[in-house]
Every structure is written in structure tokens, then in C-alpha cells.
Amino acid sequence: MDTIPGDFEKLVFEKSRVNEEKLLAYGFHPVKNGWKISIPFHDGAFTAVIRVRTDGTVTGRVIETEMEEEYLPLRVASQTSAFVSTIRQEYFDLLIEIREKAFDEQLFVSDQANRIAAQIEQEFHDVSDRPFAKSDHAVFRVPGSNKWYALVMRVERAKVQSDESEGMVDVINLKSEDHEHEKLICEQGIWPAWHMNKKKWISVVLDDTLKDERIMALIRASRKQISGDEVAKTANEYIVPSNPNYYDIKRHFRIGHISEWKQTVRAKPGDIVYIYSGAPDSCILFRTEVVETDIPYHYQDANLKMTKVMRLKVLKRYPPELLTMKVLRTFGIRSMHGARKVPVELKKVIDSLSEID
């Protein structure tokens, strides 16, 4: 015990819930509005008198057995002798034992925080973990990516609320959609995120200001956003051939411009498409990003037929001597007669190349 708490009982039992069956089995006996037990310790020189109310409140007194008087130094911070510290530690250890054997321990202090955690586990099968060794902050993560979509903390109300509220409160930080953010922080019980980006995250107080259903809707939106962010980070990359005899990409493609292109791959927005220019160039010339797909487009001539196109944003232009067919062959690409995915090792090389205007 590194500090001298003014309220040992609150510190020990704030995340515990009353279990009458366990209390009676441990030795508590019923009294008006709760249960009570007296336990000798320190070789019988002291007695701990613990009372548990039906609302879960735990109070305690330490009595000097011989004097039959309360041992007052227990809660006086200025009392720091070795003997007083020993009695404090023994009493503290006794409270810990009672908590472990006669109470149900829960993840969080507030009932709503525990209900929400249970609903998250039931709906998504996600269980919280505590990444910070010296705090009780708990996070919920998207499986696979390991990215947070919710962070539960117990903080001073004044840190999240702007109305000078006092006391502690459980809050959950969630990612908000950009177009909803300003509206959300005007809703009762929702504030700009504490300890995170206030323009992208919100803090929701878990004190039953908002109904569980509303909070779960916000959690679903946050989880969906984080999952979507991770999908975008794992974009597919393709090489698509072009024929310079039919279309001069060197003339028409400019950095930042968006162009329509025949869709021959199952691309999605965020995917990367490299444009390979055929003979006489025989090299990759451009890196583009897919911004829209599956656009109906009906065109046909002697050389080309199109039924749908995608829109590509030009990101980079490469010198013609860098990504030649000779280079591509070293990564297993023998010809470019159709679209194909980029080999992993070739991707590493391409990512290292510098852009030219």
C-alpha cells in the first residue's frame, strides 16, 4: 500500500457488488439494512468491524480490543510510525480478502459501464484489456487490426464536463463521424473527448444520462469506422496495361487529376492501380488511387468495348527507365496482356521509388 487512503473501504470495494450468499458463507450476519461481521487481527489486539449496506456501501471501524475504543491513528495521514503502518496494512489486506471471498468483482465502478461491457461482449464477442500498467483504463479493439474503437476511463467529472461538476465518473471515448461530430457534442451526456483528439472522438458519460441503446448505437458507429479505416489501410494493388497506340497517358495524365478508366479488376475505393504503358514504352508510368468504381459506361469501337469504368486519381509518375518490363520479370511478371495484382516484393520496391512531376 503506497499511499494512506482516507477511505480504505471505498478504495477496495468500489468495483465490487454485494453477493448475500457469499457474505453469509464468509461469516457476515444480517442486521438492519445490511450485514455485519467482527474479525480479530494482529494476534487479537485489534478487531475489524465491517458493515455492508444493502446498497453496496461498505464501512469499517478498527477497535483496540483491550481498550474497546476505535483506533484513531488508522486514518490520520500524519501518523507514519512503523506500528501504525503495520496495522493499516493488515486491515487493508483483510478488506482485500473480504472482497475476493464475499463479493462479486466487476470491471468498472458504474453499473452502466458494466452493462455496456457485457453488451459489447455479447454483440461483438470483444473483451476489454488494460494496456496501461498504472491505470484502470480499459480498451475494446477491432479483432485482427488490434485498433481501439472504445476506451473506458474513470476520471474527474470536471475533466470532461464544462459545468464544474465534482466527483468521479466512468466515461467511454468513441470515434465520431466527421459530419456528426458537432451535433453529437451538443447532446446531453456527450462531450469532446478527454485525453484524445477532440475533433474526431467523443467522451460519453456512463452515469445513465444516456440510455444503453443510444450508447450502443454510438459504439457500433465507432467500431464500424475503425474497421473501415483498417480496410482502407490494406488496399489491394493492381497493374493495369494500356496501349499507347490508342491513348497517350503521358500526355493526358497529370498529378492530382482524376480520369475515367476501363474497369477490368474488382477494385474498391482506396485501392492502388499502376498504369503500365505497352510497347514501345514497356514500363509502369503512373501510380493512381481508385476513387470510384462500377460506373456504367457504354462504348464500343473496333479496338475497345467498355460497359463500366472506374475513376482514378493520379498520385505519382515514374521515370520510364525505372519500372521496365525487364525489372518486372525479376518479380515473376512475364507479360502484361491483362490486369494483375502486384507481387509483394515488387510492391516494396515500388514504394521506395521517388515521385517526379
C-alpha positions in Angstrom: 0.0 0.0 0.0 1.9 3.0 -1.3 -0.5 5.7 -0.1 -2.6 6.4 3.0 -6.2 6.5 1.7 -8.7 8.4 3.8 -11.4 5.8 2.9 -9.9 2.3 2.8 -13.3 0.7 2.2 -14.2 2.8 -0.9 -10.8 2.2 -2.4 -11.1 -1.6 -2.0 -14.8 -2.1 -2.8 -15.6 0.5 -5.5 -15.7 -2.1 -8.2 -17.4 -4.8 -6.2 -21.1 -5.8 -5.9 -22.9 -7.3 -2.9 -23.5 -11.1 -3.0 -25.6 -12.1 0.0 -24.9 -15.8 -0.3 -21.1 -15.2 -0.3 -21.4 -12.7 2.6 -23.3 -15.2 4.8 -20.9 -18.0 3.8 -17.9 -15.8 4.8 -19.4 -15.2 8.3 -21.4 -12.0 8.0 -24.7 -11.9 9.9 -27.8 -9.9 8.9 -28.5 -6.6 10.6 -30.9 -3.8 9.8 -30.4 -2.6 6.2 -27.4 -5.0 5.6 -24.9 -7.3 7.1 -22.1 -7.1 9.7 -19.0 -9.0 10.8 -16.3 -8.6 13.5 -12.9 -10.1 12.8 -9.9 -10.1 15.2 -6.5 -9.4 13.7 -2.9 -8.7 14.8 -3.0 -11.6 17.3 -6.3 -10.4 18.7 -5.1 -7.0 19.7 -7.4 -5.3 17.2 -10.9 -6.1 15.8 -12.2 -5.0 12.4 -15.9 -4.3 12.5 -17.2 -4.3 8.9 -20.7 -3.4 7.8 -22.2 -3.8 4.4 -25.4 -2.0 3.4 -27.9 -3.4 1.0 -27.0 -0.6 -1.5 -23.4 -2.0 -1.5 -21.8 0.7 0.7 -19.1 -0.8 2.9 -18.0 0.9 6.2 -15.5 -0.3 8.7 -14.0 0.5 12.1 -10.8 -0.8 13.8 -11.2 -1.3 17.5 -8.4 -1.7 20.0 -9.6 -4.9 21.7 -8.3 -4.2 25.2 -9.4 -0.6 25.3 -12.7 -1.2 23.4 -12.0 2.1 21.6 -11.6 2.9 17.9 -8.0 3.1 16.8 -7.9 6.6 15.5 -4.3 6.7 14.1 -5.5 4.4 11.3 -6.9 7.2 9.2 -4.6 10.1 10.3 -2.1 10.8 7.5 0.4 12.3 9.8 0.7 9.1 11.8 3.5 7.3 10.0 5.2 5.1 12.6 6.1 1.5 11.7 3.5 0.2 14.1 0.6 2.3 12.6 1.7 1.3 9.1 1.6 -2.4 10.1 -2.0 -2.1 11.4 -3.0 -0.2 8.3 -1.6 -2.9 6.0 -3.2 -5.7 8.0 -6.5 -4.0 7.9 -6.1 -3.3 4.2 -5.2 -7.0 3.5 -8.3 -8.1 5.4 -10.5 -5.9 3.3 -9.0 -7.4 0.1 -9.7 -10.9 1.4 -13.3 -10.0 2.1 -13.7 -8.5 -1.3 -12.3 -11.6 -3.0 -14.3 -14.1 -1.0 -17.6 -12.4 -0.2 -18.2 -10.0 -3.1 -18.6 -10.2 -6.9 -15.9 -8.2 -8.6 -16.8 -6.2 -11.7 -14.7 -4.5 -14.4 -15.9 -1.0 -13.8 -17.3 1.2 -11.0 -20.6 2.3 -12.6 -23.4 -0.1 -13.3 -23.9 1.3 -16.8 -20.2 0.8 -17.6 -20.5 -2.9 -16.6 -23.8 -3.3 -18.6 -22.3 -1.8 -21.7 -19.2 -4.0 -21.4 -21.5 -7.0 -21.2 -23.4 -5.9 -24.2 -20.3 -5.3 -26.3 -19.1 -8.9 -25.4 -22.5 -10.3 -26.3 -22.8 -8.5 -29.6 -19.3 -8.5 -30.9 -17.5 -11.1 -28.7 -14.9 -8.4 -27.9 -13.4 -8.4 -24.4 -11.7 -5.4 -22.9 -8.0 -5.3 -21.9 -6.0 -2.9 -19.9 -2.9 -1.6 -21.8 -1.7 0.8 -19.2 0.1 -0.8 -16.2 -0.6 2.0 -13.8 -4.2 2.8 -14.6 -7.6 1.1 -14.8 -8.3 2.4 -18.4 -9.8 -0.4 -20.5 -9.9 -0.6 -24.3 -12.0 -2.5 -26.7 -10.3 -3.4 -30.0 -11.2 -4.4 -33.5 -10.1 -8.1 -33.9 -7.3 -8.6 -36.3 -6.1 -5.0 -36.5 -5.9 -4.6 -32.7 -7.0 -0.9 -33.1 -9.1 0.7 -30.3 -12.7 1.6 -31.0 -13.6 2.3 -27.4 -11.7 3.4 -24.3 -13.3 3.3 -20.8 -11.8 5.5 -18.1 -12.7 6.7 -14.6 -11.9 10.4 -14.5 -12.8 13.5 -12.6 -16.1 14.9 -14.0 -14.5 18.3 -14.4 -12.1 16.9 -16.9 -14.9 16.1 -19.4 -17.8 18.2 -18.4 -17.7 22.0 -18.7 -20.1 22.7 -15.9 -17.6 22.5 -13.0 -19.1 19.2 -11.8 -17.4 17.4 -8.9 -16.6 13.8 -8.2 -15.5 10.9 -10.4 -17.3 9.3 -13.4 -16.8 6.4 -15.8 -16.7 7.6 -19.4 -16.3 5.9 -22.8 -14.3 7.5 -25.6 -15.6 6.7 -29.1 -14.7 7.8 -32.6 -17.3 10.1 -34.1 -18.2 10.5 -37.8 -17.0 13.9 -39.1 -20.4 15.1 -40.3 -22.0 14.1 -36.9 -19.4 15.4 -34.5 -20.7 18.9 -33.8 -24.2 17.6 -33.4 -23.1 14.9 -31.0 -21.2 17.1 -28.6 -24.4 19.2 -28.2 -26.3 16.1 -26.9 -26.7 15.7 -23.2 -24.1 13.3 -21.7 -21.7 13.6 -24.7 -18.6 15.9 -24.6 -15.5 16.5 -26.7 -13.1 13.6 -25.9 -10.9 13.8 -22.9 -7.3 12.8 -23.5 -7.8 12.2 -27.2 -8.4 14.1 -30.5 -11.4 16.3 -29.6 -12.3 16.8 -33.3 -12.6 13.0 -34.0 -13.5 11.5 -30.7 -16.2 12.0 -28.1 -16.5 11.2 -24.4 -19.8 9.7 -23.3 -20.5 9.7 -19.5 -21.6 6.3 -18.2 -23.9 7.5 -15.4 -27.3 6.7 -17.1 -27.6 10.1 -18.6 -27.9 8.3 -21.9 -29.8 5.1 -22.3 -27.8 1.9 -23.0 -29.4 1.7 -26.5 -28.1 5.1 -27.5 -24.6 4.4 -26.3 -24.5 1.0 -28.1 -25.5 2.8 -31.3 -22.5 5.1 -30.9 -20.3 2.2 -30.1 -21.4 0.4 -33.3 -20.6 3.5 -35.3 -17.2 3.9 -33.8 -16.3 0.2 -34.3 -17.5 0.4 -38.0 -15.3 3.5 -38.6 -12.2 1.9 -37.1 -12.9 -1.3 -39.1 -13.3 0.8 -42.2 -10.1 2.7 -41.6 -8.2 -0.6 -41.3 -9.7 -1.9 -44.6 -8.5 1.2 -46.3 -5.0 0.6 -45.0 -5.0 -2.8 -46.5 -5.8 -1.7 -50.0 -5.3 -4.0 -52.9 -2.8 -3.0 -55.6 -3.0 -3.8 -59.3 -1.1 -3.3 -62.5 -3.3 -2.4 -65.5 -2.0 -2.3 -69.1 -2.6 0.5 -71.5 -1.9 0.7 -75.3 -0.1 4.0 -76.2 -1.4 3.5 -79.8 -4.9 4.1 -78.6 -4.4 6.5 -75.6 -1.5 8.7 -74.7 -1.4 8.6 -70.9 1.9 10.6 -70.9 0.0 13.5 -72.4 -3.3 13.2 -70.5 -2.3 12.1 -67.0 -1.3 14.8 -64.6 -0.6 14.5 -60.8 -3.8 15.1 -58.9 -6.1 14.8 -61.9 -9.0 12.3 -61.9 -9.5 10.2 -65.0 -12.0 7.5 -66.0 -10.5 4.2 -66.9 -12.0 0.9 -68.1 -12.7 -1.3 -65.1 -11.1 -4.7 -65.6 -10.5 -5.6 -61.9 -12.6 -5.9 -58.8 -11.3 -2.7 -57.3 -12.7 -0.7 -54.5 -12.2 2.9 -53.5 -8.8 3.2 -51.8 -7.1 0.5 -54.0 -4.0 1.4 -55.9 -3.7 0.9 -59.7 -0.4 1.2 -61.6 -0.7 2.0 -65.2 1.6 0.0 -67.5 2.3 1.6 -70.9 2.8 -1.0 -73.6 5.4 -1.0 -76.4 7.4 1.0 -77.3 7.4 2.3 -73.6 7.0 -1.2 -71.9 7.1 0.2 -68.4 4.9 1.3 -65.5 4.5 5.1 -65.7 1.8 6.0 -63.2 0.6 5.2 -59.7 -3.2 6.0 -59.2 -5.8 5.6 -56.5 -9.3 4.3 -57.1 -11.8 6.9 -56.0 -15.0 5.4 -57.5 -15.9 2.1 -59.2 -18.7 0.3 -61.1 -19.7 3.4 -63.1 -21.9 2.4 -66.1 -20.3 3.4 -69.3 -21.3 2.1 -72.8 -18.7 2.4 -75.5 -17.5 0.2 -78.4 -15.3 0.6 -81.4 -13.1 -1.7 -83.5 -10.5 -1.9 -80.7 -12.3 -1.4 -77.4 -15.5 -2.2 -75.6 -16.5 -0.8 -72.2 -19.6 -1.4 -70.0 -18.3 0.2 -66.8 -15.4 2.4 -65.7 -13.6 3.4 -62.6 -12.3 6.9 -61.6 -8.6 7.1 -60.9 -6.7 9.9 -59.2 -3.1 10.2 -60.4 -0.7 10.1 -57.5 2.8 9.6 -58.9 4.7 9.5 -62.2 7.7 7.3 -62.6 10.7 7.7 -65.0 10.3 5.3 -67.9 13.7 3.6 -67.1 12.7 2.5 -63.5 9.9 0.0 -63.8 10.6 -1.6 -67.1 9.4 -5.0 -68.2 13.0 -6.3 -67.6 12.6 -5.2 -64.0 9.1 -6.7 -63.7 10.3 -10.1 -65.0 12.6 -10.4 -62.0 9.4 -10.4 -59.9 7.7 -13.1 -61.9 5.8 -10.9 -64.4 6.4 -12.3 -67.9 4.0 -10.2 -69.9 1.3 -7.6 -69.4 -1.7 -8.7 -71.5 -4.2 -8.2 -68.7 -4.6 -6.7 -65.3 -3.0 -8.4 -62.3 -2.2 -7.9 -58.7 1.2 -6.5 -57.7 3.6 -9.1 -56.2 4.6 -8.4 -52.6 8.3 -8.0 -53.3 7.6 -5.7 -56.2 5.4 -3.6 -54.1 8.3 -3.0 -51.6 10.4 -1.8 -54.5 7.8 0.5 -55.9 7.0 2.0 -52.5 10.7 3.1 -52.2 10.7 5.0 -55.5 10.6 8.8 -55.6 7.8 10.7 -57.3 8.6 13.0 -60.3 6.3 15.7 -61.6 
